[in-house]
């Protein structure tokens, strides 16, 4: 029996399994194809929601997605990919494949040489978000230093500002440097509204009990230091290709093929978005990447046509806590909605990223919609109505 193996239980991995199941259904509902997802945890963790105060709400049981579509789940971590033998090693067990989808995600790059690094908190994983939430639970007027004024840092800082005093630190001279100038004025206004102090052009050089030291020599009070800087693709990409991009991602073609028997999706795939951009390490790209990579891995074995990856319009939706939210469109991040309107869009998108569960027909129908079917991710070039 032909075997599609998927490494990773995040958005890209789960949707790869659904995409493979859809291809099997398209070829023949009884097609001789086995689908196995390998991931160490029982849940799909909705990482884009881990800035919220109750991180345990940001998860979905994998069995409720994989079970109805006839995909297996091996609870293990992959250490080795042997592309010559078409085999992976998961917790010491060898598992053979005919087609592989690498969807092992990305991780936060922690500064291990930073004095006091063990004291850092993060919201990169469910365990990390739980640790932060538990540490601050039932506390008021805490002092927090958030390192990194990018997307994750901004969402963390503005959420934490609801019950404490926040200092936002970044090496850049501007907030949201990678987000560009489009939304910056609105971001700065939101930080001012929430009384979030900024120290730009600096970073944290030491973390101690109740304090942090900045690179300019300043010692500041800190009950918590949250690190949000730097993401890198899973180290497993090194076992697929020696030509990785600056984020450690594997180059793929328009059908997301990295090697003849290997496809890549999500944060491990350096897939072209258009002539000028590659995809972002974000769920809005991980989901369609997974759907296409899984479908193509199965279609390649079943003798049916493969799909091209054709992403929808690029958008950014940033939660800014009590100051609302910002919704932008395009790579220049034109601001389309701010304040309560932007917050409403963000909340709706947070709900829209939940996959259907317990119903094979709904799961497979969603796997067939490669471009996100939601009013804020339109299928044509019409824009959402900008806020007044």
N, C-alpha and C positions, 0 to 999 in steps of 0.2 A: 504494500500500500504506500502510495506517495505521501510524503510528510513535509508539511510546512511548519517550521519552528520559528517562533517569535520571541525575541529577548526583550523584556521590559513590560511593566504593567501600568504605565502611565497612559496619557491620552493616545500617543502614537501607537503603543503596543496593543491596547484594547481595541482601537479602531482598525489596526492591522488584522487582528483576529476576525473582526466583523467583516472587513473587506474580503478576506480569504473565504469566509463562509458564504458571502454573497456570490463570489465567483464560482464556488462549488455548486450553489443553487442554480446559477445561470447555466452551467455546463450540463448538470444533471443532478437533481436532488439526491440521488443515490450514488453520486460519483465517489470513486474509491480514493478519498483524500482525507488524511488526518491532519488536524490543526492543533498545535500545542503551544501555549504561551508559558514562558518561564519567567517567574518573578517571585521574590522572596516573601511578599506580603499578601494578605487576603483582600486588600482594598485597592481600588483606584483612588489615589489622593488628588484632589482638585487643588493643585499647588497655587493657581492664581487667586485662591480664596484664603490662603493661610495668614494673611494680614488681619483677618477677622478675629474678634476676641474669643470665639469658641471654635478652635480648629477641628475638633472632632466631628463637627457638622460637615466638614469639607471632605467627605469620603463616600465611596460607593462600593458595595461588596462585589468583587470580581465574579463570584459564582452566579450572580444575578444577571450578568451580561454574557459570560462565556457558556454557562449551562444551557440556556435556551437555544443557542446557535450551534451547539455540538462541538465546542472547542474545549480541549483539555487544559488543565492548569497544573504545572509542576512548581511547587513552592520551593524555590532554590535560587541561589545566586550563581551566575555564570562566571567562571574564571578564565576559560580558554575557548577560543574559536579556532578550529583547525579546518581551514578552507580547502586544503588538499584532500583530506579524508572526509570532508563534509560532516563534521561532528563538533559538538560543543561539550564542554565539561561543566556540569552544574552540581555543586557540592560533592565533587568526586565521582559523579555518575556520568558516563558517556551517553550522549543522546545524538543519534544520527538525524540528518536532515537531507531532503532533496532540494528545498529552497529555504533560505534563511532571511528573516527580516530583523535587522538590528534596530531596535527602538529603545535602547537602554537609557536614554535621557541624558541629563546634565547634572552637575553638582556645583555647589558653591565652593569657591577656592578660598580656603581659610588660611590666615597668616600664621603658620606654625612657628615662625621665628619671632613672633611678637611676644614680649614679656607679658605674661598673664593671659595668653591666648585661650587657655582652658576656661577662663571666665566669660568668654564671649557667648552671646546668644545669637540665634538666627531664626528665620522663618522659611528656610529652604526645604525642610522635611516636616512631616507630621510630628515626629518626635521632637524636633527642634521647636516647632510652634507650640507644642504642648508644654515644653519646659519653660518657655517664656511666659505663656499664659498662667501656668501654675505659680511661677515666681512672683507675678504681679497681682494674682487674684486677691481680691478684697483689700487691696492697697490703694491709697489715694495720695495725690501730690508727690508721686515718685519722680526721680530725676533720671532721664534717659538720654544717652548719647547714641544716635543712629549714624553709623559710618556708611556713607554712600548716598548721594542725592539723585540717584537714578530712579527708575520706575519702582523697584521694590522698596528702596529706601524711602521714597516719598509716600508710598502707601503705608508703610510701617510707621513712619514719623507722624503722619496726620491721624492715624488710628490711635496711636499711643497718646497723642495730645489731649484726648478726651478726659483723661484722668491724671495727667502728669505734665511735667515740664520737659520739653524736648529740645536738645541741641543737635542740629543736623550738620555733619562734617563731610567735606568732600575735597579731594585734591584739585578738582577743577575750580575755576574762578566763577563758574555759574552753576545754578541748580539745573538739573535735568539736561546736562550737557548733551547726552546722546539722543535726547528727544528733540533737539534743535530749538531754534528761536520761536517757532510757531506758537506753542502753548506757554512759553516761559513767563510772559507777563501775568497770565492767569494763575500759574503755579505760585509765583511770588506773592501775588495778592492773597491766595489761600493760606500760604505760610504766615503772612502778616496777620491775617484774620485769626489764626489759631495761636498766635504769639510764639511761633517756633523760631528760635534763634538759629542763625547760620554762621558757621565758620568755614569759609571757602579758602581754597588754596592751601589746605592743611589736611592732616589725617591723625589717627590715634597711634601713638608709639608705645604705650604701656597701659595695661588695665590692672587695677588693684582693687582691694576691698573698699568699695564705696567711692572710687575715683577713677579717672582716666587722665592720661597725660597726652597732650597734643604735640604735633611736630614743631610747633612754635615755642614749646617749653611750658605752655599754660597747663596748670593742673586744675581739672574741673570735677565737681561732685558728680557721681554717677552711681545710681543704684543698679543700673543695667546698661551694658554696652551691646548694641545690636549691630552685627556685621552683615552687610548686604552687597559687598563689592566682589565682582568677578564671578562669571559662570564659565564652566568648561564642559565639553561633551565627555561622556563616559570614556574611560581609558580603553575600553574594548575596541574603540575605533582603530587603535594602533595595530590591532591584529587583523584588520581588514585592508588598510591602506597605509603607505608611507608618505602620502601626499595629502596631509590634512590642512584645513584652513586655520586661521588664527584662533578659532574657538575649539579646535580639535575635532572638527566635523569631517565626515567622509564625503568627497565629491561624488555626486550621482548624476545620471542623465535625466532626461525629461520623463522617463518612466521609473525613476528612482532606483535604477540598478547601479550598484557599486562594483560588483563582480558578476560573472556569468550566473552564479547560483546565489548571489547575495544582494538583497535590497536594503535600503536604509530609510528611516523615517524619523520625524520629530527632531529633537535637539541633537541627534547624532548625524543628521543629513545636511550637507551644504548644497541644498537644492536651489536652482535658479528660480527666482520669482519673476524677473523680467531681464531685459538686457543690461540693467544697471545694478540690480539688487539680488542678493540671496535672501532666503526666508529668514525670519526671526526665530529665536528660541522662545516660542510662545505658543499657547494652546490654539490660537486661531490658525496657526500653520501646522502644528503637530497633528491636529485632528484630520484635516484633509490629506496630509502626507501619509498618515497611517492608513486611511481608507484606500489610497491609491497603491501604496507599497504592498499591503496585504493582498489586495485584489490581484495585482500583477504577479506576485509570487505564486499564487494559486493558478491564475490563468496561464502562466508559463508552463505549468505542469499539465493542465487540462486541455491545452490546445485551443483556447479561445482568445480573441484579440485582447491585447493589453491596453491600458489607459494611459494617457498623458497626464501629468500633473499640471493643472490649470488653476492657479489660485485666484480667489476672489479679490475684491478691492482691499487694500491694506488700511486698517483702522487702528487707533489707539484709544483705550478707555481707561482713565486713571481715576481711582478713588482718592478723594482728598478729605476723608473723615467728615468732621462737622462743617467743613467748607464746601461740601458737595462733591462734584466730580468734573472731569473734562473729557469730552469725546472729540477726537480728531479724525480726519480723513486724509489719506494719501501719504506719501513718503515725506512730503514737506509739512505734514501734520497741521493741516488747516483746521482751526478750531470751529467745530460745528455746534457744540453745546457746552455750557458751563453750569456751575452752581447746582441747584436742585434738579434741573433738567439733565445735566451730565450725570448726576448721581443716580437718577432714575434709569438712565440707559445702562450704566454700570451694573446696577442690581439686576436688570433684566438679562444682561449678558451673562452674569454669574449664574442665573438660573438656566439659561440656554445651553451652557456648556455641560450640564448634566446629561449623560447618555440615558436613553430609555432602558428600562430593566424588565425582566421577567416575561417579555413578549418578543418572540423571535421575529415576527413579522415587522414590528416597529423597529427593532434593532437593525434588521437587514435593510429596511427602507431608509433609515438614517445613514447607513453605510453607503447607500447609493447616491446620497446627496453630498457630493464632494465639496461644493461651495456651500458655506453655512447658510441654512434656510432660516433667516431672521431678518426682520425689517431694518435692522441697523447694519446688516451685511448684505445690501441689495445685490441682485443678480445682474443688474445693468448699471449704468453710470449715473443714475439719479442720486442726488445727495439727500441726506436727512435735512430737515429744515433747521437752519441755524437758530440758536437762541437769540431772542431779541436783546 
